[in-house]
Amino acid sequence: MAKGQIYKIHSDFYYVLSNGENFECKVREVLKKQKEKILVGDFVEFNNGHIEKIYPRKNYISRPSVANIDQIIIVSALKQPDLNLLQLNRYIALAKYYNIPTVLCFNKEDLECEEEMITKIVEIYKPLGFKIVFTSATENQGIQAFNDLLEGKISVLCGNSGVGKSSLINAINPLLKLRTKAVSDKLMHGTHTTRHCEIIRIDDTSSIVDTPGFSNVKFDFLMPADVDLLFEELIPLRDGCKYSDCLHINEDGCNVLEHFAEIADSRYESYLEFVNEAKEYKEKVKYEGRKIENNKKFINNKSVAKISERKRLTARNNLKQRVYKEIDEEE
């Protein structure tokens, strides 16, 4: 039995790296029946081209679906497409939700970006404890600093399409020759060049998870009162609020609002946006309820576990046998 790590998934095939060799595997039926979902980054045991066991994960993220990573590097373009702080804050909050260390990379520094924008980025995110690197994949600027952040780690690159994730990887290791595509002049946003998650070896110690661009992250899966836990600057302030479920909007005795001047406008605006999305989730849970157990039915307004026809038949046969046995014993 060999141990390795899933570095790519394509259709029903799982590609495993083990001791420097690549193996194409399928999943054992027993794992399929257990509905064990395998992610890129999972460590597995395999034998004769079949995955037998999945090891416990130290972490994972769902979008993109990848496990056992050391850090998330959020790549944003300073221009083409223009920097979107709301989208950047979405990715930061998502990384915070999964409790994974985060690095901020701002690419395309060569496109005559205003110094004021770069200063603003540093003023907002540096005090929050983020490592920040400015790069230009086309001009080879900041590439060594970016490469240093990757050393000895498995890093996930995430960000919108067209921000230059694949170009950055090619700048670090030109032999990889990942496919890139220019930003659309008409739409002013990128098109997807990466079609799936894949762990790419940069050198002997470092790997990058190249992911498809995505922009549909919404915080419609948690309660509004929990959104502030995704913002570093709000966490030390929330405990000072008068009410434990304070949303920091217009409540009396809100400690966050008392320190409003210390919070960047773009960060607070993002917070409000995410709270509104979380409110939609709260309403959905309130009126629709959570579907926890599929194998249940309602009889006389009571929840009862469903029993399959096959199990019901077995139960009836067992009951008949017990009845007949009791009659024979009495006779």
C-alpha positions, 0 to 999 in steps of 0.5 A: 500500500502506497501513500501519496497526495492528490494533485489533480482530479479530472473526470473520474480519475485521481492523479496522485504524487507519491515519492516523485512519481505520478499515478492515475487512480480510481476510487474504490467502490466502498469509498464511493458508497461512504460518499467520501469526497476526495479533494485536490490536496488530500493524502491517500493510500492507494494500491494497484491504481485504486484509492483505498483510504483518505487521511484526515485533513488539517484544513480545506476550503470549499471554493475552490475545493482544495485541502491541506494547504499552508496559505492562501495568496489572494492575487488582485490586479492594480489595473486591467481589471481595476482593483475591486476592494469589495471583492478583495475583502470577500476573499480575505473574509473567506480565508478568515472563515477557514482560518488559513494564513493569508498573503495579499499580492497586487499584480500589474504594478507596471501599468502606471498605477497611481502611488496614492492607490498603493499607499492606500492599500498599505495603510488599510491592510498592513495594520491588519497583519497581512503580508503584502507583495507588489508584482509585475509578471510581465516586467519581472518586478517583485517576483523574487519576493513573491517566490520567497513567500512560497518557499516550503509551502503549499499555497493556493492562489485565488482571485478573479479571472485576468488578474495574472495568477498563471502569469505569475506562476510562469514568471517563477518557473517559465518551464511550466508554460501555463496558458494565459489570456489577455483581459477583454477590452470590451468587458474589462475583465478576464476570461477563465484560462485555468479550468480545474484545481491542480497542485503544481510543483514550483521546486523541490519544496514549494507548490502552488494550487492553480485555481479557476477564477471565481467571483460568486463568493457570498456569505449566505451561509452564516448568521449576521451576528457572526460576520464581524468575526471575519474582520480583524479590526472588528474582533477586538471591538465587538466584546465592548458592545452593549448587546452580544448580537450587535450588528454595528449598524445603528445600535445603542452602545455599539463599541465598533461605531464609537471607534468608527474613525479607525476603520477604513471606509471600504472595509466597513462597506464590505462588512455591511454588504456581507451582513445583508447577505447573511440576513438573507440566510437568516430569513431562509433558515427562519421560514424554511428551516434547515433540512438536517435529515433526508430520511425522515417523514412527517406523520401526525405532525411528528417527525419519523425516520423513514424505513426503506421498503426492503427493511420494512419487509424484513421487519415484517418477516421477522415479526411473523417468525416471532409470532409463529414461534410463540404460537408453537411454544404455547402449543 
